[in-house]
Amino acid sequence: MLIADLGLAKALAAASGLTARAGTPGYMAPEQDDPGAVIDTRADVYGLGRLGIRLLAANPSSANPTRPDPPRPAPEIRLRDGVPSAVAAVLARATAHRPADRYPDAATLHTALSRASGPAGLAAATGPVRQQPSPRAGARRPYRLGLAGAAVMTVAAVGAVGAEPSGGAGSARPVGGTYTTGSLTVALPPGWSATGATWAGQYGADGEPEPALVMSPQPRRWAADPRLPGAFVGLSGSTAARTTPAGFLAERTHGDCLPAPPRTSSQAGVEWIVVAYRCDQGRPEIVESVGRHPDPPALVYVQITPPADAGPEFVDSLLAGVRVR
């Protein structure tokens, strides 16, 4: 089987946390059908899981996803002879209909695949699992999962990494140096504008998607252009219910970049944890910032690409301009 990059994929060094609404039917996550969604890394996890099914399932067409609302249980995954049975559970979780039920990113999926293909066949995942029996006793051969592991770290004509969210629910243009979408309002740095709607994969107690936005001198280009400064801002009450700011930051590491020691910053009534990453490729610096808003209780997440030569003061000023009502 040949896996080729046909030009859809745009690599973002250290990942922006956003994903384009483009890809091959059958490999695109369900939320990519929503024109108002802000797509995150779990859409990539879905596409990679579908690629894994294509490579490792005994009959890939029988495991095609369903897209009803509400979704029906996913078809069971029957694996090729010799593939460890625990891999099916990993692929089932990676291709879950709801983003919240998937692995948070490709690195976590890679770890789960490595465990599932190890000697103990352990996998921290749930899903329908049934391995296809071998046609001849004693004829099973070890199945190399190196290709599947490599696929987790590669976007291969099944989706595209690195586009900005669409406009929609937010205000059409900044008014008085601010921008509002849902319950989020941000103060825009000079020369910046914003676009936003909802944060895909993050749903409130009412079942509605939670708000998010991108701001930059060119917000619709920011995620795909590492030369542009900018920031992604998301608000999630459901995430605050499942984890702490420190726990959420632990999910947002950038493996190819060097992190500075975490610091705290108190801005606008929120205690932020801030970690700056220096990167050799793509964006030279990525700043991950997470705080817990007290009322209403919600986790506020801000990923920042600062302008060149900007110091911590720029980051603190931007965080001070994030308001929740």
NUPA-621877 format. One record per atom (N, C-alpha, C): residue in one letter; y, z, x. Coordinates in steps of 0.1 Angstrom, whole numbers, plus 5000, padded with zeros to 4 digits. Atoms other than C-alpha are relative to their C-alpha. Layout:
% NUPA-621877
  type     v     w     u
     A     Y     Z     X
...
% end
This chain:
% NUPA-621877
  type     v     w     u
     M  4988  5000  5008
     M  5000  5000  5000
     M  5012  5000  5009
     L  4987  5001  4992
     L  5035  4991  5013
     L  5010  5007  4992
     I  4988  4992  5006
     I  5064  5015  5006
     I  5012  4994  5007
     A  4988  5006  4994
     A  5097  4998  5011
     A  5013  5005  4994
     D  4986  4997  5005
     D  5134  5006  5009
     D  5006  4987  4996
     L  4994  5013  5004
     L  5149  4978  4988
     L  5015  5001  4999
     G  4986  4999  4999
     G  5184  4990  4993
     G  5006  5009  4989
     L  4995  4990  5010
     L  5187  5015  4964
     L  5004  5013  5006
     A  4998  4987  4994
     A  5186  5045  4986
     A  5012  5001  5009
     K  4989  4997  4991
     K  5217  5059  5002
     K  4998  5014  5006
     A  5003  4987  4995
     A  5210  5087  5026
     A  5013  5008  5002
     L  4989  4990  4998
     L  5233  5117  5026
     L  4995  5010  5010
     A  5004  4990  4990
     A  5230  5138  5057
     A  5001  5013  4994
     A  5000  4986  5005
     A  5220  5173  5047
     A  5001  5001  4985
     A  5001  5001  5015
     A  5220  5162  5010
     A  5012  5006  4993
     S  4989  4994  5007
     S  5249  5167  4987
     S  4996  5008  4988
     G  5005  4993  5012
     G  5228  5181  4959
     G  5002  4992  4988
     L  4998  5009  5012
     L  5236  5151  4937
     L  4992  4988  5002
     T  5009  5011  4999
     T  5215  5121  4929
     T  5005  4989  4991
     A  4995  5012  5008
     A  5224  5086  4916
     A  4991  4998  4988
     R  5007  5005  5012
     R  5214  5073  4882
     R  4996  4986  5003
     A  5005  5013  4997
     A  5195  5044  4897
     A  4986  5002  5005
     G  5014  4998  4995
     G  5159  5038  4905
     G  4991  4990  4992
     T  5010  5009  5006
     T  5127  5022  4893
     T  4994  5007  4988
     P  5006  4994  5012
     P  5115  5028  4857
     P  4986  5006  5003
     G  5013  4993  4997
     G  5085  5052  4858
     G  5001  5010  5011
     Y  4998  4990  4989
     Y  5099  5071  4888
     Y  5013  5007  4998
     M  4987  4993  5002
     M  5133  5081  4874
     M  4997  5013  4991
     A  5001  4987  5008
     A  5136  5117  4860
     A  5005  4998  4986
     P  4995  5001  5014
     P  5140  5121  4823
     P  5015  5002  4998
     E  4986  4997  5002
     E  5175  5136  4827
     E  5009  4988  5004
     Q  4992  5011  4996
     Q  5186  5103  4843
     Q  5003  4990  4988
     D  4997  5008  5012
     D  5185  5088  4808
     D  5013  5005  4993
     D  4989  4994  5006
     D  5214  5111  4799
     D  5013  4995  5007
     P  4988  5005  4993
     P  5247  5093  4807
     P  5011  5011  5003
     G  4990  4989  4998
     G  5266  5126  4806
     G  4995  5010  5010
     A  5006  4990  4991
     A  5244  5144  4831
     A  5005  4999  5014
     V  4998  5000  4986
     V  5251  5155  4866
     V  4986  5002  5006
     I  5014  5000  4995
     I  5218  5148  4884
     I  5000  5007  5014
     D  5001  4992  4988
     D  5207  5172  4911
     D  4987  4996  5008
     T  5011  5004  4991
     T  5179  5172  4938
     T  4987  5000  4993
     R  5013  5000  5007
     R  5152  5179  4912
     R  4996  4986  4994
     A  5003  5013  5004
     A  5155  5143  4901
     A  4993  4993  5011
     D  5007  5006  4989
     D  5144  5133  4936
     D  4986  5006  5001
     V  5014  4994  5000
     V  5115  5158  4934
     V  4991  4993  4989
     Y  5007  5007  5010
     Y  5105  5140  4902
     Y  4995  4987  5005
     G  5003  5013  4995
     G  5106  5106  4918
     G  4989  5001  5010
     L  5010  4998  4989
     L  5086  5118  4948
     L  4987  5004  4994
     G  5012  4997  5007
     G  5061  5134  4925
     G  4993  4988  4994
     R  5006  5012  5006
     R  5056  5102  4907
     R  4994  4991  5011
     L  5005  5008  4989
     L  5052  5084  4940
     L  4986  5006  5005
     G  5013  4994  4996
     G  5025  5110  4950
     G  4989  4997  4990
     I  5010  5004  5010
     I  5007  5103  4917
     I  4995  4986  5003
     R  5004  5014  4998
     R  5008  5066  4925
     R  4991  4999  5012
     L  5008  5001  4988
     L  4993  5072  4959
     L  4986  5008  4999
     L  5011  4990  4999
     L  4968  5100  4952
     L  4991  5001  4987
     A  5008  4999  5012
     A  4957  5097  4915
     A  4989  4990  4999
     A  5011  5009  5002
     A  4924  5081  4906
     A  5004  4988  4991
     N  4995  5010  5009
     N  4941  5062  4878
     N  5015  5003  4997
     P  4986  4996  5001
     P  4979  5064  4882
     P  5006  4997  4986
     S  4994  5004  5013
     S  4986  5046  4849
     S  4997  5010  4989
     S  5004  4990  5010
     S  4968  5074  4829
     S  5009  5012  5001
     A  4991  4988  4998
     A  4993  5099  4843
     A  5015  4996  4998
     N  4986  5004  5003
     N  5024  5080  4831
     N  5007  5011  4992
     P  4993  4989  5007
     P  5051  5104  4819
     P  5003  4996  4986
     T  4995  5002  5014
     T  5061  5108  4783
     T  5014  5005  4999
     R  4986  4997  5001
     R  5097  5109  4772
     R  5004  5004  4985
     P  4996  4996  5014
     P  5096  5124  4736
     P  5009  5012  5001
     D  4991  4988  5001
     D  5120  5151  4725
     D  4995  5008  4987
     P  5003  4993  4988
     P  5106  5177  4726
     P  4988  4993  5007
     P  5010  5006  4993
     P  5082  5166  4753
     P  4986  5005  4997
     R  5014  4996  5002
     R  5044  5166  4747
     R  4995  5005  5014
     P  5006  4996  4987
     P  5021  5182  4774
     P  4998  4987  5008
     A  5002  5011  4991
     A  5019  5159  4804
     A  4985  4996  5001
     P  5014  5003  4998
     P  4987  5139  4809
     P  4994  5007  5012
     E  5006  4994  4989
     E  4962  5155  4832
     E  5000  4990  5012
     I  5000  5008  4988
     I  4962  5142  4868
     I  4986  5001  5006
     R  5013  5001  4994
     R  4928  5130  4880
     R  5002  4994  5014
     L  4998  5004  4986
     L  4928  5127  4918
     L  4989  4991  5005
     R  5010  5008  4993
     R  4911  5102  4941
     R  4990  5010  5007
     D  5010  4993  4994
     D  4879  5113  4956
     D  5004  5005  5014
     G  4997  4994  4987
     G  4884  5137  4985
     G  5014  5007  5001
     V  4987  4994  5000
     V  4920  5148  4976
     V  4998  5015  4995
     P  5002  4986  5004
     P  4921  5187  4974
     P  5005  5001  4985
     S  4997  4999  5014
     S  4922  5196  4937
     S  5013  5007  4998
     A  4987  4993  5002
     A  4952  5219  4942
     A  5012  4991  5001
     V  4988  5009  4999
     V  4974  5189  4949
     V  5004  4996  4986
     A  4997  5005  5014
     A  4972  5179  4912
     A  5010  5010  4994
     A  4991  4990  5005
     A  4990  5212  4903
     A  5014  4998  5006
     V  4987  5003  4994
     V  5017  5204  4928
     V  5007  4988  4994
     L  4995  5012  5005
     L  5022  5169  4915
     L  5004  5002  4985
     A  4997  4997  5014
     A  5022  5182  4879
     A  5013  5008  4999
     R  4987  4992  5000
     R  5050  5207  4887
     R  5011  4991  5004
     A  4989  5009  4995
     A  5070  5181  4906
     A  5005  4990  4989
     T  4997  5010  5010
     T  5069  5157  4876
     T  5002  5007  4986
     A  4998  4993  5013
     A  5076  5184  4849
     A  5012  4993  4993
     H  4990  5007  5008
     H  5098  5170  4821
     H  5014  5008  5002
     R  4987  4992  4999
     R  5124  5199  4824
     R  5003  5002  5015
     P  4997  4998  4986
     P  5142  5200  4858
     P  4997  5015  5004
     A  5002  4985  4996
     A  5140  5239  4857
     A  4986  5003  5003
     D  5014  4998  4998
     D  5102  5236  4858
     D  4995  4994  5013
     R  5005  5007  4988
     R  5101  5215  4890
     R  5004  5009  5013
     Y  4995  4994  4987
     Y  5105  5225  4927
     Y  5015  4997  5001
     P  4985  5002  5000
     P  5142  5229  4935
     P  5004  4989  5010
     D  4996  5010  4990
     D  5142  5204  4964
     D  4987  4994  5007
     A  5011  5006  4993
     A  5120  5181  4985
     A  4993  5008  5011
     A  5006  4991  4989
     A  5115  5207  5013
     A  4990  5009  4993
     T  5009  4991  5007
     T  5100  5231  4988
     T  4987  4993  4995
     L  5012  5008  5004
     L  5077  5203  4974
     L  4991  4997  5012
     H  5007  5002  4988
     H  5067  5195  5010
     H  4991  5012  5004
     T  5008  4988  4997
     T  5057  5231  5016
     T  4989  5002  4990
     A  5011  4999  5009
     A  5037  5232  4984
     A  4989  4991  5002
     L  5010  5010  4997
     L  5019  5200  4993
     L  4992  5005  5013
     S  5007  4996  4987
     S  5011  5214  5028
     S  4990  5011  4997
     R  5009  4989  5004
     R  4996  5246  5012
     R  4988  4994  4993
     A  5011  5005  5008
     A  4976  5226  4987
     A  4990  4992  5008
     S  5010  5008  4992
     S  4961  5204  5013
     S  4994  5007  5012
     G  5005  4992  4989
     G  4954  5232  5037
     G  4985  5005  4997
     P  5014  4996  5001
     P  4920  5249  5042
     P  4997  5007  4987
     A  5002  4992  5012
     A  4924  5273  5013
     A  5003  4993  4988
     G  4996  5008  5012
     G  4938  5247  4990
     G  5009  5008  4990
     L  4991  4992  5008
     L  4965  5271  4978
     L  5012  4993  4996
     A  4987  5007  5004
     A  4994  5259  4957
     A  5006  5009  4989
     A  4993  4992  5010
     A  5020  5280  4939
     A  5006  4991  4989
     A  4996  5009  5011
     A  5022  5257  4909
     A  4991  5001  4988
     T  5008  5000  5012
     T  5010  5253  4874
     T  5000  4986  4995
     G  5000  5014  5006
     G  4999  5222  4855
     G  4985  4997  4997
     P  5014  5004  5003
     P  4968  5204  4842
     P  4993  4995  5013
     V  5007  5004  4988
     V  4943  5200  4870
     V  4985  4997  4997
     R  5014  5003  5000
     R  4910  5182  4871
     R  4998  4989  5011
     Q  5003  5010  4990
     Q  4896  5164  4901
     Q  4989  4991  4996
     Q  5010  5009  5003
     Q  4876  5133  4897
     Q  4988  5003  5008
     P  5012  4997  4992
     P  4840  5140  4907
     P  4996  4989  5010
     S  5005  5010  4991
     S  4825  5122  4937
     S  4988  4993  4994
     P  5011  5007  5005
     P  4801  5094  4928
     P  4987  5003  5007
     R  5013  4997  4992
     R  4776  5105  4955
     R  5002  5014  5006
     A  5000  4987  4994
     A  4768  5140  4965
     A  5001  4999  5015
     G  4998  5000  4985
     G  4779  5147  5001
     G  5007  4988  5005
     A  4993  5012  4995
     A  4799  5115  5002
     A  5014  5002  5001
     R  4985  4997  5000
     R  4833  5131  4999
     R  5005  5000  5015
     R  4994  5000  4987
     R  4855  5124  5029
     R  5014  5007  4999
     P  4987  4994  5000
     P  4886  5143  5039
     P  5011  4990  4997
     Y  4989  5010  5004
     Y  4917  5126  5024
     Y  5013  5005  5007
     R  4988  4996  4992
     R  4947  5126  5048
     R  5012  5000  4991
     L  4988  4998  5009
     L  4978  5139  5030
     L  5012  4998  5009
     G  4988  5002  4992
     G  5001  5130  5059
     G  5009  4990  4993
     L  4992  5010  5007
     L  5013  5100  5039
     L  5008  5006  4989
     A  4993  4994  5011
     A  5020  5121  5009
     A  5011  5010  5005
     G  4990  4991  4995
     G  5038  5147  5030
     G  5012  4993  5005
     A  4989  5008  4995
     A  5059  5120  5046
     A  5008  4995  4988
     A  4993  5006  5012
     A  5067  5106  5012
     A  5010  5010  4994
     V  4991  4990  5005
     V  5082  5139  5002
     V  5013  5000  5007
     M  4987  5000  4993
     M  5108  5135  5029
     M  5006  4987  5001
     T  4995  5013  4999
     T  5115  5099  5022
     T  5003  4995  4986
     V  4997  5007  5013
     V  5133  5081  4993
     V  4995  4986  5002
     A  5006  5013  4997
     A  5112  5049  4990
     A  5000  4992  4987
     A  4998  5009  5011
     A  5125  5026  4963
     A  4996  5006  4987
     V  5003  4994  5013
     V  5119  5051  4935
     V  5012  5007  4995
     G  4988  4994  5005
     G  5154  5065  4932
     G  5010  5000  5012
     A  4989  5001  4990
     A  5187  5069  4951
     A  5006  5013  5001
     V  4994  4987  4998
     V  5201  5100  4967
     V  5015  4997  5003
     G  4987  5000  4996
     G  5238  5105  4968
     G  5010  4992  4992
     A  4989  5006  5007
     A  5260  5094  4940
     A  5007  5011  4993
     E  4993  4990  5007
     E  5286  5112  4920
     E  4997  5001  4986
     P  5002  5000  5014
     P  5284  5125  4885
     P  5009  4991  4992
     S  4991  5009  5008
     S  5298  5104  4857
     S  5011  5008  4994
     G  4990  4994  5008
     G  5329  5112  4839
     G  4995  5003  4986
     G  5005  4997  5014
     G  5327  5124  4803
     G  5007  5011  4994
     A  4994  4989  5008
     A  5334  5158  4790
     A  5012  5006  5006
     G  4988  4994  4994
     G  5361  5167  4814
     G  5013  4993  4996
     S  4987  5006  5003
     S  5398  5160  4811
     S  5001  4987  5008
     A  5000  5013  4995
     A  5407  5124  4819
     A  5007  5000  5014
     R  4993  5000  4987
     R  5430  5133  4848
     R  5005  5014  5003
     P  4994  4987  4998
     P  5444  5164  4865
     P  5013  5002  4994
     V  4987  4996  5007
     V  5472  5181  4846
     V  5006  5012  5007
     G  4994  4988  4993
     G  5495  5203  4866
     G  4992  5005  5012
     G  5008  4996  4989
     G  5472  5203  4896
     G  4987  5007  4997
     T  5013  4993  5004
     T  5442  5216  4876
     T  4991  4990  4993
     Y  5010  5008  5007
     Y  5411  5201  4861
     Y  4991  5009  4992
     T  5008  4992  5008
     T  5390  5215  4833
     T  4988  4992  4994
     T  5011  5005  5007
     T  5355  5208  4821
     T  4992  5012  4994
     G  5007  4988  5006
     G  5338  5232  4796
     G  5008  5012  5003
     S  4993  4988  4997
     S  5346  5267  4807
     S  5004  5001  5014
     L  4996  5000  4986
     L  5353  5257  4843
     L  5014  4994  5001
     T  4987  5006  4997
     T  5389  5251  4855
     T  5002  5002  5015
     V  4998  4999  4985
     V  5397  5243  4892
     V  5015  4996  5003
     A  4987  5004  4994
     A  5430  5241  4911
     A  4997  4989  5010
     L  5003  5011  4991
     L  5430  5207  4929
     L  5009  5001  5012
     P  4992  5001  4988
     P  5441  5205  4965
     P  5009  4988  4999
     P  4991  5011  5001
     P  5470  5181  4971
     P  4993  4987  5003
     G  5006  5013  4998
     G  5459  5145  4967
     G  4986  4999  4994
     W  5013  5000  5006
     W  5426  5154  4950
     W  5000  4998  4985
     S  5002  5001  5015
     S  5414  5145  4915
     S  4985  5004  4998
     A  5013  4995  5003
     A  5382  5154  4897
     A  4993  4992  4989
     T  5007  5006  5011
     T  5355  5141  4874
     T  4988  5009  4997
     G  5011  4991  5003
     G  5327  5160  4856
     G  4996  5000  4986
     A  5005  4999  5013
     A  5307  5167  4826
     A  4991  5012  4999
     T  5010  4989  5001
     T  5275  5188  4827
     T  4992  5001  5013
     W  5009  4998  4988
     W  5251  5202  4854
     W  4986  4998  4995
     A  5013  5003  5005
     A  5218  5185  4848
     A  4990  5010  5005
     G  5011  4990  4997
     G  5188  5209  4848
     G  5005  5014  4998
     Q  4995  4987  5003
     Q  5210  5239  4840
     Q  5004  5001  4985
     Y  4998  4999  5014
     Y  5209  5249  4804
     Y  5003  5015  4996
     G  4996  4987  5005
     G  5226  5279  4786
     G  4991  5005  4990
     A  5009  4994  5010
     A  5211  5302  4761
     A  5000  4992  4987
     D  4999  5008  5011
     D  5222  5278  4734
     D  4993  4986  5001
     G  5007  5012  4997
     G  5201  5250  4750
     G  5009  4989  5005
     E  4991  5011  4996
     E  5232  5230  4760
     E  5001  5000  5015
     P  4997  5001  4985
     P  5238  5217  4796
     P  5012  5008  5004
     E  4989  4992  4995
     E  5261  5239  4816
     E  5009  4991  5008
     P  4990  5009  4995
     P  5293  5226  4831
     P  5000  4998  5015
     A  4999  5003  4986
     A  5299  5210  4865
     A  5011  4989  5002
     L  4990  5010  4997
     L  5324  5188  4883
     L  5000  4997  5015
     V  4998  5004  4986
     V  5332  5169  4915
     V  5015  4998  5002
     M  4986  5002  4997
     M  5366  5170  4931
     M  5002  4995  5014
     S  4999  5007  4987
     S  5378  5149  4960
     S  5012  4991  5000
     P  4990  5011  5001
     P  5405  5124  4970
     P  4995  4988  4992
     Q  5007  5011  5007
     Q  5380  5099  4956
     Q  4987  5005  4994
     P  5012  4993  5004
     P  5356  5119  4935
     P  4988  4991  4996
     R  5011  5009  5003
     R  5335  5089  4924
     R  4993  4994  5012
     R  5006  5005  4987
     R  5328  5080  4960
     R  4995  5012  5009
     W  5002  4989  4990
     W  5325  5115  4975
     W  4985  5001  5004
     A  5014  4997  4997
     A  5287  5120  4972
     A  4994  4989  5009
     A  5006  5011  4992
     A  5280  5086  4988
     A  5007  4996  5013
     D  4992  5003  4988
     D  5306  5086  5015
     D  5002  5012  5008
     P  4999  4988  4992
     P  5302  5112  5042
     P  5014  5002  5007
     R  4987  4999  4994
     R  5337  5105  5055
     R  5010  5007  4991
     L  4991  4994  5009
     L  5353  5119  5024
     L  4999  5015  4998
     P  5001  4986  5003
     P  5361  5156  5019
     P  4999  5001  4984
     G  5002  4998  5014
     G  5353  5170  4985
     G  4992  5013  4997
     A  5007  4988  5004
     A  5335  5197  4965
     A  4993  4997  4987
     F  5008  4999  5012
     F  5308  5201  4938
     F  5002  5014  4995
     V  4999  4987  5006
     V  5314  5230  4914
     V  4992  5001  4987
     G  5009  4999  5012
     G  5288  5242  4889
     G  5000  5015  4995
     L  5000  4986  5006
     L  5286  5272  4865
     L  4987  5001  4992
     S  5013  4999  5007
     S  5253  5285  4852
     S  4997  5015  4997
     G  5004  4987  5005
     G  5245  5316  4831
     G  4985  5002  5002
     S  5014  4999  4999
     S  5208  5308  4832
     S  4995  5002  5014
     T  5003  4998  4987
     T  5207  5307  4869
     T  5003  5014  5004
     A  4996  4986  4997
     A  5225  5341  4871
     A  4989  5009  4995
     A  5010  4991  5006
     A  5197  5355  4849
     A  4987  5000  5008
     R  5013  5001  4992
     R  5169  5343  4873
     R  5001  5004  5014
     T  4998  4998  4986
     T  5184  5349  4907
     T  5013  5006  5004
     T  4988  4995  4995
     T  5211  5364  4928
     T  5008  4989  5008
     P  4994  5010  4992
     P  5238  5345  4947
     P  4993  4998  5013
     A  5007  5002  4988
     A  5220  5352  4979
     A  4987  4993  4999
     G  5012  5007  5003
     G  5187  5340  4964
     G  5003  4986  4997
     F  4997  5014  5002
     F  5203  5308  4952
     F  5004  4993  5013
     L  4997  5006  4987
     L  5218  5302  4986
     L  4988  4997  5009
     A  5013  5003  4993
     A  5183  5305  5001
     A  4993  4988  4996
     E  5006  5012  5005
     E  5173  5276  4980
     E  5008  4987  5004
     R  4991  5011  4997
     R  5202  5254  4993
     R  5001  4998  5015
     T  4999  5002  4986
     T  5194  5252  5030
     T  5001  4986  5004
     H  4999  5014  4995
     H  5201  5221  5051
     H  4993  5000  5014
     G  5009  4998  4988
     G  5172  5218  5076
     G  5005  4993  5013
     D  4996  5007  4988
     D  5189  5194  5100
     D  5014  5004  5005
     C  4987  4995  4996
     C  5221  5214  5103
     C  4999  5014  5005
     L  4999  4987  4994
     L  5231  5246  5121
     L  5009  5009  4992
     P  4992  4991  5008
     P  5242  5275  5099
     P  5008  5010  5008
     A  4993  4989  4994
     A  5269  5299  5108
     A  4996  5013  4993
     P  5003  4988  5007
     P  5264  5336  5099
     P  5007  5000  4986
     P  4993  4999  5013
     P  5271  5342  5062
     P  5012  5010  5001
     R  4989  4991  5001
     R  5304  5358  5053
     R  5003  5001  4985
     T  4996  4997  5014
     T  5319  5372  5021
     T  5015  4997  4999
     S  4986  5003  5003
     S  5352  5362  5005
     S  5003  5004  4985
     S  4996  4995  5013
     S  5368  5380  4975
     S  5011  4991  4995
     Q  4990  5009  5006
     Q  5387  5354  4954
     Q  4999  5000  4985
     A  4999  5001  5015
     A  5399  5355  4918
     A  4990  5008  4993
     G  5009  4991  5007
     G  5378  5384  4909
     G  4985  4998  5003
     V  5013  5004  4997
     V  5346  5369  4924
     V  4997  5003  5014
     E  5005  4997  4986
     E  5327  5381  4955
     E  4991  4988  5004
     W  5007  5012  4996
     W  5316  5349  4972
     W  4992  5003  5013
     I  5008  5001  4988
     I  5288  5345  4998
     I  5002  4986  5005
     V  4996  5013  4995
     V  5298  5316  5021
     V  4992  4998  5013
     V  5007  5004  4987
     V  5276  5298  5047
     V  5005  4986  5003
     A  4996  5013  4995
     A  5290  5269  5067
     A  4989  4994  5009
     Y  5010  5007  4992
     Y  5266  5243  5082
     Y  5007  4989  5008
     R  4996  5011  4991
     R  5274  5221  5112
     R  4989  4990  5002
     C  5010  5010  5000
     C  5256  5188  5112
     C  5003  4989  5010
     D  4999  5010  4990
     D  5250  5162  5138
     D  5001  4986  4994
     Q  4999  5013  5006
     Q  5247  5133  5114
     Q  5006  5001  4986
     G  4994  5000  5013
     G  5265  5123  5082
     G  5012  5009  4999
     R  4988  4991  5001
     R  5289  5150  5070
     R  5000  5010  5011
     P  5000  4991  4989
     P  5300  5170  5100
     P  4999  5015  4996
     E  5001  4986  5005
     E  5303  5202  5079
     E  4998  5001  4985
     I  5003  4998  5014
     I  5289  5214  5046
     I  5001  5015  4998
     V  4998  4986  5003
     V  5299  5248  5031
     V  4994  5003  4987
     E  5006  4996  5012
     E  5277  5264  5006
     E  5006  5014  4996
     S  4993  4988  5005
     S  5294  5291  4984
     S  4995  5003  4987
     V  5006  4996  5013
     V  5279  5311  4956
     V  5006  5014  4997
     G  4995  4987  5004
     G  5294  5340  4936
     G  4995  5002  4986
     R  5004  4996  5013
     R  5286  5359  4904
     R  5013  5003  4992
     H  4988  4997  5008
     H  5313  5358  4877
     H  4996  5011  4990
     P  5004  4988  5008
     P  5313  5391  4858
     P  5000  4998  4985
     D  4998  5001  5015
     D  5325  5380  4823
     D  5006  4987  4996
     P  5015  4998  5003
     P  5308  5360  4810
     P  4992  4999  5013
     P  5008  4999  4988
     P  5280  5367  4835
     P  4995  4985  5003
     A  5004  5014  4996
     A  5273  5334  4853
     A  5001  4999  5015
     L  4999  5003  4985
     L  5266  5321  4888
     L  5009  4988  5001
     V  4991  5011  4997
     V  5293  5299  4902
     V  4996  4995  5014
     Y  5004  5006  4987
     Y  5282  5275  4929
     Y  5010  4989  5004
     V  4990  5009  4994
     V  5306  5255  4951
     V  4995  4995  5013
     Q  5004  5007  4987
     Q  5294  5230  4978
     Q  5012  4992  5004
     I  4987  5006  4995
     I  5324  5219  4999
     I  4997  4992  5013
     T  4998  5007  4987
     T  5329  5192  5025
     T  5014  5001  5004
     P  4985  4999  4997
     P  5362  5203  5041
     P  5006  4988  5007
     P  4994  5011  4992
     P  5387  5179  5055
     P  4998  5003  5015
     A  5001  4998  4985
     A  5385  5174  5093
     A  5010  5011  5005
     D  4992  4990  4993
     D  5397  5204  5113
     D  5005  5011  4990
     A  4996  4989  5010
     A  5401  5226  5081
     A  4992  5012  5004
     G  5007  4988  4997
     G  5392  5262  5087
     G  4996  5008  4988
     P  5004  4992  5011
     P  5380  5290  5065
     P  5010  5002  4990
     E  4989  4998  5010
     E  5414  5293  5049
     E  4999  4989  4989
     F  5001  5011  5010
     F  5409  5259  5032
     F  4989  5004  4989
     V  5011  4996  5009
     V  5375  5271  5018
     V  5004  5011  4990
     D  4996  4989  5008
     D  5390  5304  5006
     D  5010  4996  4989
     S  4990  5004  5009
     S  5419  5287  4990
     S  4994  4992  4988
     L  5007  5007  5010
     L  5396  5263  4971
     L  4992  5009  4991
     L  5007  4990  5008
     L  5374  5292  4959
     L  5009  5008  4991
     A  4990  4992  5008
     A  5405  5311  4947
     A  5004  4992  4988
     G  4996  5008  5011
     G  5412  5281  4925
     G  4990  4997  4989
     V  5011  5002  5010
     V  5379  5282  4906
     V  5001  5011  4990
     R  4998  4991  5011
     R  5384  5299  4872
     R  4989  4998  4989
     V  5010  5000  5011
     V  5359  5307  4844
     V  5006  5006  4988
     R  4995  4994  5012
     R  5370  5313  4808
     R  4989  5001  4990
% end
